[in-house]
């Protein structure tokens, strides 16, 4: 069985997930900051609306505390594992029979 396409696909999936997390964090931060800036600008014109907008902007920034950013590091670790296996499978024919069996078993465990 050729595992290389599987590993390449899994690495790409993990990279896309990391990119998605980063984009969402950026969107939340920028939205929160823009709302706070808007509330400061509107504070001179509509003071009542300004205080409500600051609360909303603060809410966007506070959401970052519960954002699943901790998912990024395990995904990077998974990328490293898949990359290591991919490199070993690219030299599969040059490995000993025992190493080939071990590597195939290890790859089978990654499917689970």
VENKA-V275246 format. One record per residue. N is the residue number from 1. NEAR is the number of other ideal C-beta (glycine too) atoms within 12 Angstrom. Layout:
# VENKA-V275246
n=N near=NEAR
n=N near=NEAR
This chain:
# VENKA-V275246
n=1 near=14
n=2 near=14
n=3 near=27
n=4 near=21
n=5 near=15
n=6 near=20
n=7 near=32
n=8 near=21
n=9 near=16
n=10 near=26
n=11 near=27
n=12 near=20
n=13 near=18
n=14 near=27
n=15 near=22
n=16 near=16
n=17 near=23
n=18 near=25
n=19 near=16
n=20 near=20
n=21 near=25
n=22 near=20
n=23 near=15
n=24 near=22
n=25 near=26
n=26 near=18
n=27 near=18
n=28 near=26
n=29 near=22
n=30 near=18
n=31 near=23
n=32 near=28
n=33 near=20
n=34 near=19
n=35 near=26
n=36 near=27
n=37 near=17
n=38 near=23
n=39 near=28
n=40 near=20
n=41 near=17
n=42 near=20
n=43 near=18
n=44 near=11
n=45 near=13
n=46 near=15
n=47 near=14
n=48 near=13
n=49 near=19
n=50 near=22
n=51 near=17
n=52 near=19
n=53 near=27
n=54 near=25
n=55 near=18
n=56 near=21
n=57 near=28
n=58 near=21
n=59 near=20
n=60 near=29
n=61 near=23
n=62 near=16
n=63 near=20
n=64 near=22
n=65 near=15
n=66 near=13
n=67 near=23
n=68 near=18
n=69 near=22
n=70 near=13
n=71 near=19
n=72 near=22
n=73 near=15
n=74 near=17
n=75 near=27
n=76 near=20
n=77 near=15
n=78 near=24
n=79 near=25
n=80 near=19
n=81 near=22
n=82 near=31
n=83 near=23
n=84 near=20
n=85 near=31
n=86 near=27
n=87 near=19
n=88 near=25
n=89 near=29
n=90 near=19
n=91 near=16
n=92 near=25
n=93 near=12
n=94 near=12
n=95 near=17
n=96 near=12
n=97 near=12
n=98 near=10
n=99 near=17
n=100 near=20
n=101 near=14
n=102 near=18
n=103 near=29
n=104 near=22
n=105 near=16
n=106 near=22
n=107 near=27
n=108 near=15
n=109 near=13
n=110 near=23
n=111 near=15
n=112 near=7
